[in-house]
Amino acid sequence: MSLREHIMHEHRAALAGCSRCPAMIGPVVTGSPVLSPILLIGQAPGDKEGGYGKPFAWTAGKTLFKWFERIGVDETTFRQRVYMAAVCRCFPGKNPKGGDRVPSPDEINNCTDWLQAEIDLLKPELILPVGKLAISQLLPVKKLDEVIGKLHSVTFHGHRTETIPLPHPSGASTWHRTEPGLALLESALTILQQHPAWQKICQAND
C-alpha cells in the first residue's frame, strides 16, 4: 500500500465514524476510495443512498450516469475512476414542505474538514460540482445559467484547479430538461469530454 493509499484508508475510516451532526441520518455515504484526477461533489445523499452504500444510487443517479455515458464513461467505470464526495455525507432528512431538507450552514461547515482532507490528498485536476449547493461552494452562483456550460478556474480549499458545474439531475427539476438548461448542459458535457482529466479516466479503461 502506497502512502497516499494509506492516508486514504485512514481518512475513510475516520469519515465512516463521523457523528458531528445530530439531525443528520446515517450512515455516511461515500464513493469508491479511488485516487482520481477528478472529484465529483454532490449536495447530500437521499434516503435511498444509505441502504445502497453509494452516492447517486437512485433516480437522480440514473439521469446523471446517462449524461456521462453519452460522453464515453458508463456508470461502473465512473464509480471506479472518479472520487465521489458531497457537501454533506449523511441524509439530512425530509423537508416537511416536500423534498429533502437542505443541510444547514453548521452541517455544511461540519463536513468541510472531510472535503479539505480529500482536496489535500487528491489534488484534483478537475472538480464536478452537481447542483446549486455544491456549485456555490466553489463559485458565486445566483442563477445556474450564469455558471453551467463553462470551464472555470478556481482556488478551492487552497488548491488551484478547474471546475465544470453541472445541474442537479433530480426528477423534480425541469432546469436540465428545458432551455436554456438543455443547451447549457450539452455545452458542459462537451467541455468535460474534451478535458484532459476526463481523457485520463477514459484511457485508463482502454
N, CA, C and O of each residue as an XYZ file, in Angstrom:
824
protein
N       0.848     -1.196      0.000
C       0.000      0.000      0.000
C       0.886      1.250      0.000
O       1.775      1.391      0.840
N       0.634      2.149     -0.948
C       1.403      3.391     -1.019
C       1.008      4.328      0.124
O       0.005      4.109      0.803
N       1.816      5.375      0.326
C       1.498      6.350      1.373
C       0.139      7.001      1.116
O      -0.661      7.153      2.039
N      -0.124      7.384     -0.136
C      -1.411      8.020     -0.456
C      -2.578      7.062     -0.216
O      -3.633      7.473      0.267
N      -2.392      5.803     -0.550
C      -3.450      4.811     -0.296
C      -3.682      4.637      1.201
O      -4.818      4.480      1.648
N      -2.589      4.667      1.974
C      -2.703      4.538      3.429
C      -3.468      5.735      4.007
O      -4.345      5.569      4.855
N      -3.128      6.935      3.541
C      -3.820      8.141      4.000
C      -5.306      8.070      3.644
O      -6.162      8.421      4.455
N      -5.603      7.616      2.432
C      -6.995      7.459      2.018
C      -7.721      6.477      2.926
O      -8.852      6.734      3.341
N      -7.085      5.363      3.235
C      -7.686      4.347      4.109
C      -8.003      4.931      5.486
O      -9.086      4.714      6.028
N      -7.040      5.677      6.045
C      -7.239      6.295      7.364
C      -8.358      7.350      7.314
O      -9.185      7.437      8.222
N      -8.364      8.128      6.259
C      -9.389      9.153      6.090
C     -10.776      8.529      6.028
O     -11.702      8.999      6.689
N     -10.917      7.491      5.250
C     -12.226      6.870      5.072
C     -12.720      6.222      6.362
O     -13.916      6.242      6.652
N     -11.809      5.655      7.128
C     -12.195      5.046      8.398
C     -12.714      6.110      9.363
O     -13.714      5.902     10.051
N     -12.027      7.250      9.406
C     -12.468      8.333     10.278
C     -13.798      8.912      9.803
O     -14.683      9.189     10.613
N     -13.938      9.093      8.493
C     -15.168      9.642      7.921
C     -16.367      8.745      8.235
O     -17.444      9.236      8.573
N     -16.175      7.439      8.123
C     -17.271      6.488      8.365
C     -17.798      6.581      9.790
O     -18.957      6.255     10.046
N     -16.955      7.023     10.717
C     -17.355      7.111     12.118
C     -17.843      8.481     12.538
O     -18.086      8.709     13.723
N     -17.994      9.402     11.591
C     -18.378     10.772     11.924
C     -19.803     10.829     12.474
O     -20.720     10.206     11.940
N     -19.964     11.599     13.563
C     -21.300     11.804     14.146
C     -21.442     13.253     14.630
O     -22.002     13.511     15.695
N     -20.928     14.186     13.835
C     -20.908     15.596     14.238
C     -22.275     16.264     14.182
O     -22.510     17.251     14.880
N     -23.176     15.740     13.364
C     -24.447     16.436     13.111
C     -25.623     15.617     13.650
O     -26.039     14.656     13.004
N     -26.159     15.969     14.801
C     -27.219     15.158     15.412
C     -28.501     15.049     14.593
O     -29.234     14.070     14.727
N     -28.783     16.039     13.747
C     -30.026     15.993     12.959
C     -29.870     15.184     11.672
O     -30.859     14.851     11.020
N     -28.628     14.870     11.310
C     -28.383     14.082     10.098
C     -28.660     12.597     10.361
O     -28.528     12.113     11.485
N     -29.042     11.900      9.312
C     -29.378     10.477      9.414
C     -28.305      9.669      8.697
O     -28.118      9.810      7.489
N     -27.598      8.817      9.448
C     -26.547      7.987      8.864
C     -27.125      6.836      8.063
O     -28.344      6.669      8.015
N     -26.267      6.035      7.431
C     -24.810      6.061      7.538
C     -24.170      7.133      6.650
O     -24.820      7.726      5.789
N     -22.879      7.357      6.890
C     -22.072      8.190      5.990
C     -22.025      7.502      4.631
O     -21.793      6.297      4.547
N     -22.245      8.269      3.573
C     -22.245      7.716      2.210
C     -21.057      8.282      1.433
O     -20.884      9.498      1.353
N     -20.254      7.407      0.871
C     -19.115      7.831      0.052
C     -18.984      6.931     -1.160
O     -19.517      5.822     -1.189
N     -18.263      7.423     -2.166
C     -17.976      6.620     -3.344
C     -16.748      5.746     -3.118
O     -16.325      5.541     -1.981
N     -16.185      5.240     -4.192
C     -15.012      4.364     -4.106
C     -13.780      5.163     -3.670
O     -13.655      6.337     -4.018
N     -12.863      4.536     -2.907
C     -11.661      5.232     -2.430
C     -10.574      5.302     -3.494
O      -9.455      4.832     -3.289
N     -10.917      5.891     -4.625
C     -10.004      5.920     -5.769
C      -9.187      7.211     -5.765
O      -9.726      8.291     -5.522
N      -7.897      7.098     -6.032
C      -7.020      8.269     -6.134
C      -7.162      8.825     -7.547
O      -6.384      8.494     -8.442
N      -8.167      9.672     -7.728
C      -8.587     10.112     -9.052
C      -8.167     11.543     -9.346
O      -8.022     12.352     -8.430
N      -7.968     11.863    -10.640
C      -7.736     13.255    -11.013
C      -9.020     14.081    -11.034
O      -8.975     15.303    -11.174
N     -10.177     13.404    -10.892
C     -11.482     14.078    -10.918
C     -12.197     13.860     -9.593
O     -12.247     12.745     -9.072
N     -12.749     14.940     -9.059
C     -13.553     14.897     -7.841
C     -14.950     15.378     -8.166
O     -15.126     16.501     -8.640
N     -15.948     14.542     -7.918
C     -17.347     14.951     -8.062
C     -17.890     15.300     -6.682
O     -17.676     14.564     -5.719
N     -18.597     16.432     -6.592
C     -19.191     16.856     -5.320
C     -20.694     17.017     -5.501
O     -21.145     17.875     -6.260
N     -21.466     16.194     -4.804
C     -22.909     16.316     -4.809
C     -23.372     17.173     -3.639
O     -22.550     17.780     -2.952
N     -24.679     17.228     -3.409
C     -25.224     18.015     -2.292
C     -25.182     17.201     -1.006
O     -24.477     17.556     -0.062
N     -25.939     16.111     -0.975
C     -26.016     15.201      0.164
C     -26.777     13.966     -0.315
O     -27.572     14.056     -1.250
N     -26.543     12.822      0.311
C     -27.284     11.632     -0.121
C     -28.773     11.767      0.153
O     -29.190     12.499      1.051
N     -29.570     11.048     -0.635
C     -31.006     10.972     -0.393
C     -31.318      9.828      0.557
O     -30.412      9.238      1.146
N     -32.589      9.517      0.705
C     -32.972      8.485      1.683
C     -32.655      7.067      1.221
O     -32.651      6.148      2.040
N     -32.390      6.867     -0.062
C     -32.091      5.527     -0.573
C     -30.591      5.211     -0.552
O     -30.204      4.045     -0.472
N     -29.750      6.247     -0.624
C     -28.316      6.025     -0.823
C     -27.652      5.271      0.332
O     -26.746      4.468      0.110
N     -28.102      5.529      1.567
C     -27.514      4.833      2.712
C     -27.690      3.329      2.613
O     -26.777      2.574      2.946
N     -28.855      2.888      2.159
C     -29.121      1.461      2.013
C     -28.287      0.810      0.935
O     -27.910     -0.357      1.046
N     -27.998      1.576     -0.118
C     -27.183      1.045     -1.216
C     -25.687      1.236     -0.971
O     -24.858      0.597     -1.618
N     -25.348      2.125     -0.027
C     -23.944      2.329      0.323
C     -23.127      3.045     -0.730
O     -21.912      2.865     -0.806
N     -23.790      3.861     -1.548
C     -23.057      4.616     -2.565
C     -23.876      5.839     -2.972
O     -25.106      5.817     -2.911
N     -23.183      6.915     -3.392
C     -23.897      8.127     -3.798
C     -24.596      7.965     -5.144
O     -24.213      7.131     -5.964
N     -25.622      8.772     -5.351
C     -26.385      8.778     -6.608
C     -26.820      7.354     -6.999
O     -26.619      6.909     -8.129
N     -27.416      6.669     -6.034
C     -27.810      5.269     -6.256
C     -29.254      5.117     -6.691
O     -29.706      4.003     -6.954
N     -29.997      6.239     -6.773
C     -31.420      6.130     -7.068
C     -31.756      6.911     -8.333
O     -30.928      6.977     -9.241
N     -32.923      7.493     -8.420
C     -33.436      8.073     -9.670
C     -32.522      9.152    -10.246
O     -32.224      9.129    -11.441
N     -32.076     10.091     -9.423
C     -31.196     11.154     -9.924
C     -29.910     10.574    -10.495
O     -29.376     11.072    -11.485
N     -29.422      9.517     -9.858
C     -28.205      8.872    -10.343
C     -28.363      8.280    -11.729
O     -27.443      8.339    -12.544
N     -29.530      7.707    -11.999
C     -29.768      7.138    -13.338
C     -29.607      8.218    -14.406
O     -29.007      7.984    -15.455
N     -30.155      9.409    -14.123
C     -30.020     10.520    -15.074
C     -28.567     10.973    -15.179
O     -28.052     11.170    -16.280
N     -27.910     11.137    -14.038
C     -26.511     11.592    -14.021
C     -25.612     10.666    -14.834
O     -24.802     11.129    -15.637
N     -25.752      9.378    -14.627
C     -24.862      8.438    -15.315
C     -25.196      8.298    -16.803
O     -24.338      7.915    -17.598
N     -26.428      8.603    -17.175
C     -26.755      8.661    -18.610
C     -25.995      9.803    -19.268
O     -25.539      9.675    -20.405
N     -25.855     10.935    -18.548
C     -25.083     12.054    -19.089
C     -23.648     11.616    -19.361
O     -23.110     11.867    -20.439
N     -23.035     10.965    -18.384
C     -21.630     10.576    -18.522
C     -21.450      9.473    -19.573
O     -20.435      9.423    -20.268
N     -22.440      8.604    -19.676
C     -22.345      7.520    -20.676
C     -22.344      8.092    -22.089
O     -21.705      7.548    -22.990
N     -23.066      9.194    -22.273
C     -23.114      9.825    -23.592
C     -21.752     10.344    -24.025
O     -21.504     10.506    -25.220
N     -20.863     10.609    -23.067
C     -19.528     11.113    -23.436
C     -18.433     10.087    -23.109
O     -17.272     10.440    -22.903
N     -18.832      8.813    -23.068
C     -17.830      7.761    -23.110
C     -17.512      6.997    -21.850
O     -16.630      6.138    -21.873
N     -18.200      7.273    -20.733
C     -17.880      6.558    -19.488
C     -19.171      6.035    -18.853
O     -20.042      6.822    -18.481
N     -19.297      4.709    -18.729
C     -20.508      4.147    -18.135
C     -20.448      4.237    -16.600
O     -19.423      4.610    -16.030
N     -21.552      3.893    -15.953
C     -21.655      4.071    -14.503
C     -20.583      3.288    -13.740
O     -19.933      3.835    -12.849
N     -20.400      2.030    -14.080
C     -19.419      1.207    -13.359
C     -18.021      1.807    -13.459
O     -17.303      1.900    -12.464
N     -17.643      2.210    -14.667
C     -16.321      2.806    -14.871
C     -16.194      4.123    -14.123
O     -15.167      4.393    -13.501
N     -17.236      4.941    -14.182
C     -17.198      6.231    -13.483
C     -16.973      6.016    -11.995
O     -16.126      6.675    -11.393
N     -17.721      5.103    -11.401
C     -17.583      4.860     -9.966
C     -16.191      4.337     -9.614
O     -15.688      4.595     -8.521
N     -15.577      3.611    -10.529
C     -14.232      3.073    -10.291
C     -13.137      4.111    -10.500
O     -12.045      3.984     -9.944
N     -13.424      5.142    -11.302
C     -12.373      6.066    -11.744
C     -12.478      7.484    -11.172
O     -11.523      8.256    -11.257
N     -13.625      7.828    -10.593
C     -13.840      9.194    -10.099
C     -14.155      9.141     -8.608
O     -14.956      8.318     -8.164
N     -13.522     10.022     -7.840
C     -13.824     10.096     -6.409
C     -15.110     10.896     -6.233
O     -15.196     12.049     -6.657
N     -16.108     10.276     -5.603
C     -17.415     10.891     -5.441
C     -17.604     11.324     -3.990
O     -17.650     10.495     -3.081
N     -17.712     12.628     -3.789
C     -17.899     13.208     -2.465
C     -19.209     13.990     -2.438
O     -20.020     13.882     -3.357
N     -19.411     14.767     -1.394
C     -20.615     15.604     -1.289
C     -20.360     16.715     -0.287
O     -19.455     16.633      0.544
N     -21.174     17.750     -0.382
C     -21.095     18.845      0.588
C     -21.358     18.294      1.988
O     -20.652     18.646      2.933
N     -22.365     17.435      2.129
C     -22.642     16.705      3.362
C     -22.776     15.222      3.038
O     -23.302     14.859      1.985
N     -22.307     14.373      3.930
C     -22.201     12.940      3.608
C     -23.307     12.074      4.187
O     -23.363     10.876      3.907
N     -24.196     12.663      4.997
C     -25.316     11.910      5.565
C     -26.637     12.479      5.043
O     -26.688     13.618      4.580
N     -27.688     11.692      5.121
C     -29.012     12.122      4.665
C     -29.570     13.169      5.635
O     -29.683     12.903      6.831
N     -29.921     14.359      5.126
C     -30.417     15.425      6.006
C     -31.828     15.201      6.545
O     -32.246     15.875      7.486
N     -32.558     14.264      5.957
C     -33.955     14.071      6.326
C     -34.871     14.812      5.356
O     -34.413     15.545      4.479
N     -36.148     14.607      5.532
C     -37.134     15.201      4.632
C     -37.517     16.611      5.077
O     -37.539     16.926      6.267
N     -37.815     17.440      4.096
C     -38.370     18.760      4.346
C     -39.882     18.595      4.513
O     -40.523     17.988      3.656
N     -40.468     19.119      5.593
C     -41.921     18.986      5.783
C     -42.738     19.520      4.602
O     -43.869     19.090      4.375
N     -42.154     20.456      3.860
C     -42.861     21.041      2.715
C     -42.648     20.249      1.425
O     -43.178     20.604      0.372
N     -41.868     19.175      1.522
C     -41.618     18.344      0.339
C     -40.153     18.308     -0.039
O     -39.438     19.296      0.127
N     -39.699     17.156     -0.555
C     -38.304     17.000     -0.954
C     -37.395     16.775      0.247
O     -37.864     16.645      1.378
N     -36.104     16.730     -0.007
C     -35.130     16.538      1.061
C     -34.765     17.879      1.693
O     -34.731     18.909      1.019
N     -34.496     17.850      2.979
C     -34.080     19.058      3.692
C     -32.705     19.509      3.191
O     -31.813     18.686      2.988
N     -32.541     20.816      2.995
C     -31.232     21.363      2.620
C     -30.373     21.424      3.880
O     -30.838     21.929      4.902
N     -29.140     20.929      3.842
C     -28.280     20.990      5.030
C     -28.119     22.424      5.536
O     -28.086     23.371      4.751
N     -28.021     22.565      6.845
C     -27.844     23.885      7.449
C     -26.398     24.353      7.273
O     -25.519     23.537      6.995
N     -26.138     25.660      7.433
C     -24.758     26.148      7.356
C     -23.825     25.442      8.337
O     -22.675     25.163      7.997
N     -24.302     25.148      9.551
C     -23.468     24.439     10.532
C     -23.144     23.031     10.058
O     -22.015     22.567     10.217
N     -24.121     22.350      9.477
C     -23.887     20.990      8.974
C     -22.896     21.005      7.815
O     -22.030     20.136      7.716
N     -23.029     21.992      6.947
C     -22.084     22.132      5.837
C     -20.678     22.385      6.379
O     -19.704     21.802      5.903
N     -20.587     23.251      7.371
C     -19.295     23.565      7.978
C     -18.685     22.340      8.662
O     -17.473     22.133      8.604
N     -19.523     21.533      9.305
C     -19.041     20.321      9.973
C     -18.409     19.335      9.003
O     -17.495     18.594      9.368
N     -18.894     19.328      7.774
C     -18.389     18.382      6.773
C     -17.208     18.941      5.971
O     -16.578     18.210      5.208
N     -16.910     20.223      6.142
C     -15.878     20.867      5.336
C     -14.502     20.228      5.533
O     -13.725     20.110      4.586
N     -14.209     19.816      6.770
C     -12.894     19.212      7.044
C     -12.664     17.955      6.208
O     -11.549     17.700      5.753
N     -13.713     17.182      6.012
C     -13.572     15.942      5.230
C     -13.245     16.279      3.773
O     -12.400     15.634      3.153
N     -13.915     17.282      3.244
C     -13.652     17.697      1.866
C     -12.248     18.301      1.741
O     -11.548     18.066      0.756
N     -11.851     19.076      2.744
C     -10.499     19.649      2.750
C      -9.445     18.539      2.687
O      -8.481     18.635      1.928
N      -9.632     17.497      3.482
C      -8.680     16.384      3.506
C      -8.605     15.691      2.147
O      -7.531     15.275      1.713
N      -9.748     15.573      1.485
C      -9.772     14.917      0.169
C      -9.106     15.780     -0.888
O      -8.412     15.260     -1.763
N      -9.306     17.091     -0.820
C      -8.618     18.003     -1.737
C      -7.115     17.911     -1.526
O      -6.356     17.827     -2.491
N      -6.678     17.927     -0.264
C      -5.247     17.840      0.055
C      -4.633     16.548     -0.474
O      -3.500     16.546     -0.956
N      -5.374     15.463     -0.386
C      -4.856     14.159     -0.812
C      -4.906     13.990     -2.333
O      -3.922     13.580     -2.947
N      -6.051     14.306     -2.934
C      -6.247     14.049     -4.364
C      -5.597     15.113     -5.251
O      -5.118     14.816     -6.345
N      -5.587     16.369     -4.757
C      -5.145     17.495     -5.597
C      -5.774     17.375     -6.997
O      -5.063     17.285     -7.997
N      -7.112     17.376     -7.052
C      -7.807     17.080     -8.310
C      -7.517     18.094     -9.414
O      -7.400     19.296     -9.178
N      -7.409     17.563    -10.612
C      -7.239     18.416    -11.799
C      -8.565     19.024    -12.230
O      -8.604     20.053    -12.904
N      -9.660     18.365    -11.825
C     -10.993     18.805    -12.233
C     -11.996     18.468    -11.139
O     -11.986     17.366    -10.589
N     -12.864     19.431    -10.828
C     -13.948     19.200     -9.876
C     -15.282     19.361    -10.600
O     -15.484     20.315    -11.351
N     -16.184     18.417    -10.361
C     -17.525     18.448    -10.944
C     -18.542     18.660     -9.820
O     -18.974     17.689     -9.198
N     -18.930     19.904     -9.549
C     -19.983     20.134     -8.559
C     -21.351     19.930     -9.199
O     -21.625     20.461    -10.275
N     -22.200     19.165     -8.539
C     -23.512     18.815     -9.098
C     -24.605     19.478     -8.269
O     -24.808     19.132     -7.105
N     -25.300     20.423     -8.870
C     -26.372     21.127     -8.184
C     -25.903     22.430     -7.551
O     -24.713     22.636     -7.314
N     -26.867     23.301     -7.285
C     -26.548     24.682     -6.868
C     -25.790     24.745     -5.552
O     -24.874     25.555     -5.414
N     -26.151     23.906     -4.574
C     -25.458     23.945     -3.286
C     -23.983     23.587     -3.454
O     -23.110     24.252     -2.895
N     -23.713     22.541     -4.221
C     -22.319     22.132     -4.448
C     -21.565     23.198     -5.246
O     -20.426     23.535     -4.923
N     -22.208     23.724     -6.287
C     -21.557     24.747     -7.118
C     -21.195     25.960     -6.269
O     -20.131     26.555     -6.444
N     -22.094     26.325     -5.342
C     -21.884     27.537     -4.538
C     -20.705     27.417     -3.585
O     -20.236     28.429     -3.065
N     -20.218     26.213     -3.346
C     -19.027     26.043     -2.520
C     -17.772     26.498     -3.267
O     -16.770     26.859     -2.650
N     -17.836     26.477     -4.604
C     -16.683     26.821     -5.435
C     -16.803     28.172     -6.118
O     -15.806     28.863     -6.328
N     -18.042     28.548     -6.466
C     -18.279     29.754     -7.259
C     -19.490     30.501     -6.729
O     -20.433     29.873     -6.248
N     -19.488     31.831     -6.804
C     -20.730     32.547     -6.516
C     -21.750     32.226     -7.611
O     -21.443     32.319     -8.800
N     -22.952     31.852     -7.204
C     -23.955     31.472     -8.209
C     -25.332     31.983     -7.800
O     -25.887     31.565     -6.784
N     -25.872     32.891     -8.606
C     -27.240     33.366     -8.409
C     -28.184     32.558     -9.286
O     -29.247     32.119     -8.847
N     -27.766     32.371    -10.547
C     -28.557     31.589    -11.488
C     -27.667     30.528    -12.124
O     -26.509     30.792    -12.448
N     -28.210     29.336    -12.300
C     -27.429     28.252    -12.890
C     -26.942     28.606    -14.296
O     -25.846     28.210    -14.694
N     -27.760     29.353    -15.048
C     -27.376     29.628    -16.436
C     -26.203     30.609    -16.539
O     -25.700     30.863    -17.633
N     -25.770     31.155    -15.405
C     -24.592     32.025    -15.412
C     -23.293     31.241    -15.263
O     -22.224     31.756    -15.589
N     -23.369     29.996    -14.773
C     -22.140     29.231    -14.495
C     -22.048     27.902    -15.235
O     -20.944     27.423    -15.495
N     -23.182     27.295    -15.579
C     -23.149     25.995    -16.268
C     -22.890     26.201    -17.754
O     -23.349     27.175    -18.351
N     -22.149     25.267    -18.338
C     -21.795     25.367    -19.754
C     -20.444     25.998    -19.981
O     -20.073     26.290    -21.118
N     -19.690     26.217    -18.887
C     -18.378     26.858    -18.984
C     -17.361     26.105    -18.135
O     -17.716     25.388    -17.199
N     -16.083     26.284    -18.483
C     -14.969     25.800    -17.678
C     -14.468     26.974    -16.843
O     -14.190     28.047    -17.378
N     -14.354     26.769    -15.530
C     -13.926     27.832    -14.631
C     -12.616     27.446    -13.941
O     -12.428     26.287    -13.570
N     -11.724     28.401    -13.771
C     -10.538     28.217    -12.938
C     -10.865     28.723    -11.546
O     -11.366     29.837    -11.392
N     -10.585     27.913    -10.527
C     -10.921     28.280     -9.152
C      -9.799     27.877     -8.198
O      -8.966     27.029     -8.518
N      -9.794     28.496     -7.035
C      -8.980     28.024     -5.916
C      -9.955     27.514     -4.869
O     -10.790     28.267     -4.368
N      -9.847     26.233     -4.540
C     -10.798     25.590     -3.630
C     -10.022     24.902     -2.518
O      -9.210     24.013     -2.772
N     -10.275     25.316     -1.296
C      -9.535     24.790     -0.140
C      -8.021     24.861     -0.372
O      -7.277     23.932     -0.056
N      -7.596     25.997     -0.936
C      -6.170     26.237     -1.130
C      -5.557     25.568     -2.343
O      -4.348     25.654     -2.557
N      -6.374     24.905     -3.135
C      -5.870     24.165     -4.304
C      -6.376     24.815     -5.588
O      -7.580     24.997     -5.765
N      -5.466     25.158     -6.469
C      -5.833     25.743     -7.757
C      -6.229     24.627     -8.720
O      -5.463     23.692     -8.954
N      -7.423     24.737     -9.268
C      -7.923     23.669    -10.128
C      -8.934     24.235    -11.116
O      -9.119     25.448    -11.204
N      -9.586     23.343    -11.858
C     -10.646     23.748    -12.783
C     -11.936     23.057    -12.385
O     -11.931     21.992    -11.769
N     -13.040     23.689    -12.752
C     -14.332     23.112    -12.413
C     -15.311     23.265    -13.572
O     -15.323     24.279    -14.270
N     -16.125     22.240    -13.756
C     -17.217     22.249    -14.732
C     -18.506     21.979    -13.960
O     -18.814     20.823    -13.670
N     -19.261     23.017    -13.624
C     -20.503     22.817    -12.866
C     -21.554     22.066    -13.690
O     -21.649     22.232    -14.906
N     -22.330     21.246    -13.002
C     -23.421     20.511    -13.630
C     -24.712     20.752    -12.849
O     -24.671     20.939    -11.633
N     -25.856     20.748    -13.535
C     -27.127     20.887    -12.814
C     -27.427     19.628    -12.017
O     -26.876     18.563    -12.292
N     -28.302     19.756    -11.031
C     -28.703     18.551    -10.300
C     -29.644     17.729    -11.188
O     -30.576     18.278    -11.775
N     -29.406     16.424    -11.287
C     -30.231     15.591    -12.184
C     -31.547     15.130    -11.579
O     -32.123     14.141    -12.032
N     -32.020     15.822    -10.580
C     -33.265     15.464     -9.910
C     -34.451     15.456    -10.876
O     -34.564     16.306    -11.759
N     -35.317     14.486    -10.684
C     -36.533     14.432    -11.497
C     -37.485     15.573    -11.187
O     -38.359     15.901    -11.990
N     -37.310     16.181    -10.003
C     -38.171     17.305     -9.620
C     -37.754     18.605    -10.309
O     -38.509     19.577    -10.323
N     -36.559     18.612    -10.875
C     -36.061     19.816    -11.537
C     -36.333     19.753    -13.038
O     -36.118     18.725    -13.680
N     -36.805     20.858    -13.576
C     -37.008     20.920    -15.028
C     -35.866     21.669    -15.713
O     -35.832     21.755    -16.941
N     -34.922     22.216    -14.925
C     -33.880     23.094    -15.478
C     -33.091     22.402    -16.590
O     -32.862     22.985    -17.649
N     -32.682     21.172    -16.348
C     -31.826     20.472    -17.320
C     -32.612     19.845    -18.470
O     -32.038     19.230    -19.369
N     -33.939     20.012    -18.423
C     -34.782     19.427    -19.487
C     -35.466     20.481    -20.337
O     -36.198     20.153    -21.270
N     -35.229     21.763    -20.014
C     -35.823     22.861    -20.784
C     -34.731     23.879    -21.109
O     -33.688     23.916    -20.456
N     -34.980     24.689    -22.110
C     -33.991     25.721    -22.482
C     -34.047     26.906    -21.508
O     -35.129     27.252    -21.033
N     -32.904     27.532    -21.204
C     -31.588     27.287    -21.821
C     -30.793     26.162    -21.176
O     -29.681     25.859    -21.609
N     -31.364     25.531    -20.124
C     -30.634     24.494    -19.409
C     -30.194     23.335    -20.274
O     -29.092     22.811    -20.115
N     -31.056     22.938    -21.188
C     -30.754     21.799    -22.064
C     -29.477     22.059    -22.875
O     -28.596     21.203    -22.947
N     -29.390     23.229    -23.472
C     -28.223     23.582    -24.287
C     -26.981     23.780    -23.418
O     -25.881     23.395    -23.815
N     -27.147     24.377    -22.239
C     -26.007     24.609    -21.357
C     -25.458     23.297    -20.799
O     -24.249     23.156    -20.618
N     -26.335     22.346    -20.528
C     -25.884     21.018    -20.110
C     -25.065     20.361    -21.213
O     -24.011     19.783    -20.948
N     -25.547     20.450    -22.441
C     -24.807     19.870    -23.567
C     -23.427     20.514    -23.701
O     -22.436     19.830    -23.959
N     -23.374     21.830    -23.523
C     -22.094     22.537    -23.588
C     -21.152     22.050    -22.495
O     -19.968     21.826    -22.747
N     -21.679     21.884    -21.265
C     -20.861     21.406    -20.147
C     -20.314     20.011    -20.416
O     -19.150     19.729    -20.134
N     -21.160     19.140    -20.963
C     -20.722     17.777    -21.250
C     -19.677     17.739    -22.368
O     -18.759     16.920    -22.333
N     -19.815     18.613    -23.346
C     -18.824     18.700    -24.427
C     -17.472     19.152    -23.878
O     -16.432     18.598    -24.233
N     -17.497     20.164    -23.008
C     -16.258     20.645    -22.384
C     -15.637     19.546    -21.525
O     -14.421     19.355    -21.531
N     -16.479     18.829    -20.792
C     -15.997     17.739    -19.947
C     -15.341     16.641    -20.779
O     -14.270     16.147    -20.429
N     -15.985     16.266    -21.873
C     -15.455     15.203    -22.741
C     -14.061     15.543    -23.266
O     -13.238     14.654    -23.483
N     -13.808     16.816    -23.466
C     -12.532     17.249    -24.038
C     -11.466     17.541    -22.982
O     -10.310     17.788    -23.324
N     -11.843     17.515    -21.712
C     -10.908     17.888    -20.654
C      -9.840     16.793    -20.453
O     -10.167     15.607    -20.474
N      -8.577     17.180    -20.260
C      -7.502     16.182    -20.081
C      -7.767     15.188    -18.946
O      -7.417     14.015    -19.069
N      -8.370     15.633    -17.856
C      -8.644     14.726    -16.739
C      -9.676     13.666    -17.138
O      -9.572     12.510    -16.727
N     -10.670     14.061    -17.937
C     -11.670     13.098    -18.425
C     -11.016     12.118    -19.391
O     -11.312     10.923    -19.372
N     -10.138     12.627    -20.224
C      -9.418     11.754    -21.151
C      -8.602     10.712    -20.388
O      -8.488      9.570    -20.834
N      -8.036     11.092    -19.247
C      -7.259     10.159    -18.430
C      -8.123      8.998    -17.937
O      -7.710      7.840    -18.006
N      -9.316      9.308    -17.442
C     -10.133      8.212    -16.909
C     -10.690      7.346    -18.038
O     -10.948      6.159    -17.841
N     -10.876      7.940    -19.220
C     -11.295      7.143    -20.388
C     -10.169      6.200    -20.805
O     -10.401      5.017    -21.055
N      -8.970      6.722    -20.878
C      -7.818      5.924    -21.329
C      -7.473      4.834    -20.326
O      -6.995      3.764    -20.704
N      -7.715      5.107    -19.039
C      -7.399      4.123    -18.009
C      -8.254      2.876    -18.161
O      -7.900      1.803    -17.674
N      -9.378      3.030    -18.838
C     -10.280      1.897    -19.023
C     -10.056      1.174    -20.349
O     -10.643      0.117    -20.578
N      -9.210      1.731    -21.230
C      -8.977      1.106    -22.537
C      -8.178     -0.176    -22.414
O      -7.895     -0.826    -23.420
